[in-house]
Amino acid sequence: MRIITCVMCFCALLLALPLFAEPDRKAEALLLYKKALKSDDVRGIELLARAYQLDPRNASVVYRMGFLYHKMNRVPEAEKYYGLTLGIEKCNERAHNNLGSIYAARNETERAIESYRTALKCEPRSVSAAYNLANLLSEDGKKAEAENLYLKALSIDPRHARSHHNLGVLYMNRGGEENLKKADMHLSRARVTNPADPLVLYNAALVKEHLNAPADALKLLDSADRLCENRASLRKKVREARTRLQTR
């Protein structure tokens, strides 16, 4: 009787082991994930690969692998792990948004737009998704929708310099005194947030030129020129604009 009882206890213990092993694997994967966040990219990938083996359904681990591969410009791996992330979390805004960036870089515009739209549906307050979608729609000639999306991004983050800049350029290209005033306002706000961006300064100078404020335009162009050290094509435009103003 004692032998039978011991055998039954041993069998019960064996059956219970997987129940304890699974949480242990998840906990170990979580520790590796947290350690990866504090590591350099290469070491981070190594740690995340181990975490993925332990817990392949951990969306944070899988997304982070995609993100690091993307950061390292290993696009096929990034695309793979973003896809796996969406297999776990269908509405992962960051994975949709980053896939959109991959498609946009490959000139797969329709796929990129679809990914950005999905990201925005998943997270309506995503500044990145609104901004990225606005850029593609603006390039595609859908200026009104792009304008609304830039404004949406700025309603979420009023200091988002790139939205201010691109919206300002949109208004400048649209023309007319009212639009030029809006362009001036948005480019001024972009300058406050990002004062060392020569492209912002250059476009702000063009608006000042259109508003018949050549002295202000020249000051902005001088500042832009000093910041164009590694941007030869932009420096050429800056100097051409300065020459045009000086010879008026």
N, C-alpha and C positions, 0 to 999 in steps of 0.2 A: 504493500500500500504506500509506504514511504517513497519507494522508487517511482511509482506511477505519479505521485504528487509532485516530486522533484522534476520529472520530465515535463509535466504540464506547466510548471512554473517557468522552466527554461524556454519552452515554446512560446509562452506568453511574452517573455522578455524579448525574444527574437522578433516577434511581431510588433512590439512597441518601438524597437530601435529606429526604423525609418521615420516614425513620427517625431523623434527627437533630432534625428540627423538633418531633416529638411530645414528646420529653423536655424540650426547651427550653420548650414551652408549659406543661408540668406544673411545671417549676422556677419559671417566672415566676408561675404561679398560686399556688404555695406562698409565694413572697416577698410577694405581695399579701395573702395570708391572714395571714401573720405581722405585716405592717404594720397590717392592719385590727384585729388584737387590741389594738394600742396606740393606736388612734384613737378619737375620739368616735363615737357611734352612727351619725350621718348620714354622716360620712366613711367609717366602717367599711362601711356598706352599699354605698357607691360603689366602694370597693376590692374588696369581695367580688363585686359584679356583674361587674367586669372579670375577676376570677379565675374566676368561673363560666363566662364566655365562653371562656376559655382551656382550662378543664378541668372540664366539666360533670359528670364522674363522681367528683369529689373530695368525698367525704361530709362531710369537716370543713368545707369551704367552704359547702356547701349547708345543713348543719345550722346553721352560724353565721348565715347569712342568715335562716333561720327564727327563730332565737333573738332576733336584733336586732329583727326585725319584731314579734315577740311582745312584747318589752320596750317597744317604741314603741306598743303597743296596735293595731297594724295586723294584726288577726287573720286576715283572708282570706289575706294574703301569708304570714303565719307558717304557717298550715295547709298552704298549697301547698308551701312548702319543707320542712316536716317530712315531708310525703308523698313528696316527691322524694328526701329523705334515705333513707327506708325502701325506696324503689325501688333504691337503691344498696346500702344495708346493711339487710337485712331485720330484723336484731336490734339496731338502734341503741336502746339503753335510754332515752337522753335524749329522743329524738324521740317514742317511745311515751309516755313520762311527760308530756311537755309537750303532746302531743295530748290526753292524758287531762284535763289541766287546762283546755284549750279546751272540750272536750265538757262537763266538769263545770260550767263557767261558763255554758254554754248549757242547763243542766239536762238534758243527754243522758246520764243517769246510767248506763245499761247500756253505752253506748259507752265512757264514761269508765272504768268498772270493767274492761271488757275490755282497754283500753289499759294501765291500771296493772298488770293481771295479766300482760300480755305483757311489759311493762317488767321486771317482777320475775322472770319466767322467763329473760329475756335476761341480767339481772344480779341474781342472788339476793341480793347484798349492797347493793342500792340502798336507802338509807335513805329517800330521797324517795318512791320508788314504794311502799314498805311503808307509810309514813306516809299518803300520799295515798289509797291503797286503804283503809286502816283508817278514815279519816275518812268516806269514802262508805259503807262497810259499816256503820259505826256509825249514820249517819243513816238507813240502810235497815233498821235494827233488828237487824242481824246482829252483836250485841255480842260474842259469844264469839270469832268470827273476827277482829273488830276488835281485841279485847284481845290475841290472839296476834300480830297484825301489829305493834301498838305495841311489844310485848315483843321482837319480832324486830328492829325498828328500833333499840331500845335495846341489844340484844345487839351490834349493829354499831357504834353510836355511843352510849355510855352518857351523854353530855352533851347529847343531842338534846332541848332544852327543850320543844319543841312536843309531842313524843311523851310526855314526862313529864306535861305539863299535861293533854293530852287523855285520857291513861290515868287520871290522877288524877280528872278529872271523871267518867269512866265509872264508876270505883269509888265515887265519892261518890253518884252517882245510883242505883247498885245498892243502896246502903244496907247496914246491919248493921255491927256494931262492927269486925269483921275487915276489911271492905272500906273502912271509914272510915280505919282505920290505914294501909292501903295507899295510899289517896288522899292522906293527910297526908304520907306518905313521898315520893310522886312529885311532889306540888306543892312540897314543900320543895326537892327537887332542881331543879325547874324554876326556882324563885326564885334558887338559887345561880347558875345559868347565865344567867338573864335577870331580874335583880333590878328592872329598871325597867319591867316590863310590868304595868300596873294590872289587867289581866284575871287574870293569874296570882295577884296579891295578893288580888284579890276572891274568887276561888274557894278559895284557901288559907284565907281568913278564914271562908268558909262551912263548910269542913271543921272548923276549930277550934270554930266555933259548935256543930256537931253533936256534937263531942267534949266539949262542956261546958267549953270553955276561952275564956270571953268576953273576958278581958283580952287574951289573945293575938290574938283575932279583931279587937278594936277597934284594936290597934296596926297590924295589917295593913290595915284599912280606912282608917285615917288616912293611911298611906303611899300607898294606892291613890288616895285622893281628891286628894292633891297631884300625882299623875301623870296625872290625867284631864282636863287642860286642854282638849284638843281632842276629847274623847269624851263628849259630853253625856249620851247614853243610859246609858253605863256609870256615869258619875258619879251619875246619879239612883239607880241600883241600889245603888251603894256607900253613898250617904247614907241610903237607906231601910233598908239592913241595919244601919247604925250606929245609927239611931234605934230600930230594933227591939231592939237589944242594950242600949241605954242606958235603955230604959223597962221592962226586965224587972223 
